[in-house]
Amino acid sequence: MTGGPGRGPGAGLRGRRVLVTGANGTFGRLLCARLTDLGATVAGIDLVAVDGPVTVFAGDLTSPAVPDVVAAAVAHLGGLDLLVNNAGVGGPAPAELPPDEVVARQLDVNLLAAWRTTAAALPALEAARGRIVFVASRMAVLPLPLAAAYGVSKRALVAYADALRLEVGGHVGVSVVYPSMVASPIHDTTAAAGLSLQGVSRLEPVEGVIAAILRAATARRPPRDVATTRRGRFEMAVARHLPALADAMVRRTVASRLAAGAFQDAPLAAGLIRRHRDRR
């Protein structure tokens, strides 16, 4: 699956058989539509089935039934050339508090569901010498306060992708894409808890995320890590090579938000606010 010199994102997808998890979500819907426009044959998995231009199979990726759902989708496609592990959930989770059901669900959906899906799809992908693209997050390398479960789950997802690459990389390409914050219902529960990270994490257009996934899927050689913006590349480089500077950048941004009164009505942020006041 290659995209030669001078070809735009998505070139080379015609006739490819693609499976997208989280197909009914913000990224998933747009990605499925774009893949279809580019000539790919696409199926999806999500909690609710959809019978349309893209068939979405109903499946809970946290359940033991994942292999059956994946098998049905692969049979529908007639094989598999590309798996996009896109399904994910968010939610408020301060690192100082004990893990609860919100934390457990994020770890299950963001990490273990991708692991289950990938394991089920690997035989078909290996037969086709296909590719896997994991949709992680900038928070995998640049964590933010009050959202520990999301950052932990996405960093663990990257670690899984890295281990998988060492095992199957000679036969199946493995890439990770790192979006920043995109306007999406995934942030609704965090916002409802008064912990919106708007102003801490910069919004980016969803189209850039889709383009990054397509680049990862069609590059001549599967790239290891793909940022979605120039700023993203800079932040990832700082986080990896100058972690103390990255921490200082986040602390300064969070302090400015706290000084402006952010999170005042959020009980989960009480510890963060108290310690900010104590430092002044």
Rosetta blueprint (number, residue, H / E / L):
1 M L
2 T L
3 G L
4 G L
5 P L
6 G L
7 R L
8 G L
9 P L
10 G L
11 A L
12 G L
13 L L
14 R L
15 G L
16 R L
17 R E
18 V E
19 L E
20 V E
21 T E
22 G L
23 A L
24 N L
25 G L
26 T H
27 F H
28 G H
29 R H
30 L H
31 L H
32 C H
33 A H
34 R H
35 L H
36 T H
37 D H
38 L L
39 G L
40 A L
41 T E
42 V E
43 A E
44 G E
45 I E
46 D E
47 L L
48 V L
49 A L
50 V E
51 D L
52 G L
53 P L
54 V L
55 T E
56 V E
57 F E
58 A E
59 G L
60 D L
61 L L
62 T L
63 S L
64 P L
65 A L
66 V H
67 P H
68 D H
69 V H
70 V H
71 A H
72 A H
73 A H
74 V H
75 A H
76 H H
77 L H
78 G L
79 G L
80 L L
81 D L
82 L E
83 L E
84 V E
85 N E
86 N L
87 A L
88 G L
89 V L
90 G L
91 G L
92 P L
93 A E
94 P L
95 A L
96 E L
97 L L
98 P L
99 P L
100 D L
101 E H
102 V H
103 V H
104 A H
105 R H
106 Q H
107 L H
108 D H
109 V H
110 N H
111 L H
112 L H
113 A H
114 A H
115 W H
116 R H
117 T H
118 T H
119 A H
120 A H
121 A H
122 L H
123 P H
124 A H
125 L H
126 E H
127 A H
128 A H
129 R L
130 G L
131 R E
132 I E
133 V E
134 F E
135 V E
136 A L
137 S L
138 R H
139 M H
140 A H
141 V L
142 L L
143 P L
144 L L
145 P L
146 L L
147 A E
148 A H
149 A H
150 Y H
151 G H
152 V H
153 S H
154 K H
155 R H
156 A H
157 L H
158 V H
159 A H
160 Y H
161 A H
162 D H
163 A H
164 L H
165 R H
166 L H
167 E H
168 V H
169 G L
170 G L
171 H L
172 V L
173 G E
174 V E
175 S E
176 V E
177 V E
178 Y E
179 P L
180 S L
181 M E
182 V L
183 A L
184 S L
185 P H
186 I H
187 H H
188 D H
189 T H
190 T H
191 A H
192 A H
193 A L
194 G L
195 L L
196 S L
197 L L
198 Q E
199 G L
200 V L
201 S E
202 R L
203 L E
204 E L
205 P L
206 V H
207 E H
208 G H
209 V H
210 I H
211 A H
212 A H
213 I H
214 L H
215 R H
216 A H
217 A H
218 T H
219 A L
220 R L
221 R L
222 P L
223 P L
224 R L
225 D E
226 V E
227 A E
228 T L
229 T L
230 R H
231 R H
232 G H
233 R H
234 F H
235 E H
236 M H
237 A H
238 V H
239 A H
240 R H
241 H H
242 L L
243 P H
244 A H
245 L H
246 A H
247 D H
248 A H
249 M H
250 V H
251 R H
252 R H
253 T H
254 V H
255 A H
256 S H
257 R H
258 L H
259 A H
260 A L
261 G L
262 A L
263 F L
264 Q L
265 D L
266 A L
267 P H
268 L H
269 A H
270 A H
271 G H
272 L H
273 I H
274 R H
275 R H
276 H H
277 R H
278 D H
279 R H
280 R L
